[in-house]
Amino acid sequence: MTRRKDRERYLDMKHLNPEYTGFRGSAPGAAGAQTTPLETVTCSVCGRRRNVAIGTAMEEGDSYVCLSCREEQEAAAPAEET
C-alpha cells in the first residue's frame, strides 16, 4: 500500500474509534510483547527451517514435521486407503 492509503485507513479507523492509536499501539514494544517465544527447527521430511514455539521444538526435537508436510501426508493417506 501507499502512504496515502495507509494514512486514509488510519484516519478512517480514528474516525470510527477516537481512542485508536494505530496498529502497533502507543506503548513501546507493544507489538512483540504478546508473542510466543520461537525456536528454529528443521523439518525432518522436507528439510526446511521453521520457527515453532519452544515447547513444540522441545517435545518433537529432531522428529519435527512441519504443517505443510503433515497436510500432504494427511491428503495422501485417504487416497492410499481406498
QUICOR-V20033 format. One record per pair of residues at least 6 apart in sequence whose C-alpha atoms are under 8 Angstrom apart, sorted by sequence separation. I is the first residue (numbers start at 0). J is the second residue. D is the distance in whole Angstrom. If there is no record, write none. Layout:
I:J:D ; I:J:D
This chain:
13:19:5 ; 23:29:6 ; 24:30:7 ; 41:47:6 ; 42:48:6 ; 12:19:7 ; 13:20:8 ; 23:30:5 ; 41:48:4 ; 42:49:7 ; 56:63:7 ; 40:48:6 ; 41:49:6 ; 39:48:6 ; 40:49:5 ; 39:49:5 ; 40:50:6 ; 39:50:4 ; 40:51:7 ; 9:21:7 ; 38:50:5 ; 39:51:6 ; 37:50:6 ; 38:51:6 ; 37:51:5 ; 38:52:6 ; 37:52:5 ; 38:53:5 ; 36:52:6 ; 37:53:5 ; 40:56:7 ; 49:65:7 ; 35:52:6 ; 36:53:6 ; 38:56:7 ; 43:61:7 ; 42:61:8 ; 43:62:6 ; 40:60:8 ; 41:61:8 ; 42:62:7 ; 43:63:6 ; 44:64:6 ; 40:61:8 ; 42:63:5 ; 43:64:6 ; 44:65:8 ; 41:63:7 ; 42:64:5 ; 40:63:7 ; 42:65:6 ; 45:68:7 ; 44:68:7
